[in-house]
Amino acid sequence: MTPATVEGAAAAGRALDWLGSGELGGLVSRTLVVLTVHAPVQRRLVDAGKVREILRDVGADVQVLGFDRQLAAGAEPAPSRLAYATRTTAIAVAATALRRALTT
């Protein structure tokens, strides 16, 4: 997970480059980067489509978790209070992570 900012995307890219250059390079194809939106209005959001395209070229995948007031509050998340979009994104993240973990 990394903020959905240019800096967050760049940090994820550097981490994947580092991972890919070492003995654990095979893990890049199993990696899922989740870009998180931390505020309802963020001026410096990254273009998630471009980030997805770049990181897929490296072998990773990208999901975006939009802003959710319940998560932003910092309390233990109550599933019934999460926004519908947050719940569906969480399911997509779990499914993608599982699929990528099982790839050889």
ZAMARGU-4260 file (C-alpha; in steps of 0.2 Angstrom, whole numbers, plus 5000, padded with zeros to 4 digits):
<rodrens>
0) 5000/5000/5000 | 5006/5017/4996 | 4998/5034/4994 | 4990/5038/4977 | 5002/5052/4974
5) 5017/5054/4962 | 5028/5051/4977 | 5019/5035/4982 | 5019/5028/4965 | 5038/5032/4963
10) 5042/5024/4979 | 5032/5008/4974 | 5042/5008/4957 | 5058/5010/4966 | 5054/4996/4978
15) 5049/4984/4963 | 5065/4989/4954 | 5075/4984/4970 | 5065/4968/4972 | 5067/4963/4954
20) 5086/4966/4954 | 5089/4953/4968 | 5087/4935/4972 | 5068/4938/4975 | 5065/4945/4958
25) 5052/4931/4955 | 5041/4939/4968 | 5037/4955/4957 | 5025/4945/4946 | 5016/4941/4962
30) 5015/4959/4969 | 5000/4969/4970 | 5002/4988/4973 | 4987/4996/4982 | 4986/5015/4979
35) 4977/5023/4993 | 4967/5040/4993 | 4969/5048/5010 | 4958/5063/5008 | 4941/5067/5000
40) 4950/5080/4989 | 4968/5077/4985 | 4976/5089/4973 | 4991/5078/4969 | 4983/5062/4965
45) 4993/5051/4952 | 4985/5045/4936 | 4981/5027/4942 | 4980/5021/4924 | 4997/5027/4919
50) 5004/5019/4935 | 4995/5003/4932 | 5002/5003/4914 | 5020/5006/4920 | 5020/4994/4934
55) 5012/4980/4924 | 5027/4982/4912 | 5038/4978/4927 | 5026/4963/4931 | 5016/4970/4946
60) 4998/4975/4946 | 4989/4990/4954 | 4972/4993/4963 | 4966/5009/4969 | 4957/5011/4986
65) 4947/5027/4986 | 4944/5038/5001 | 4933/5031/5015 | 4928/5042/5030 | 4927/5026/5041
70) 4945/5021/5037 | 4951/5039/5038 | 4945/5040/5056 | 4958/5028/5061 | 4947/5017/5071
75) 4945/4999/5069 | 4935/4997/5053 | 4917/4991/5055 | 4912/4983/5039 | 4894/4989/5040
80) 4901/5007/5040 | 4912/5005/5025 | 4907/5013/5009 | 4901/5001/4996 | 4915/5006/4984
85) 4927/5002/4998 | 4920/4985/5001 | 4920/4980/4983 | 4938/4987/4981 | 4943/4976/4996
90) 4936/4961/4988 | 4945/4965/4972 | 4961/4967/4981 | 4959/4951/4990 | 4955/4941/4974
95) 4969/4949/4964 | 4981/4946/4978 | 4976/4928/4979 | 4977/4925/4961 | 4994/4933/4960
100) 5000/4923/4975 | 4995/4907/4966 | 5004/4910/4950 | 5020/4902/4947
</rodrens>
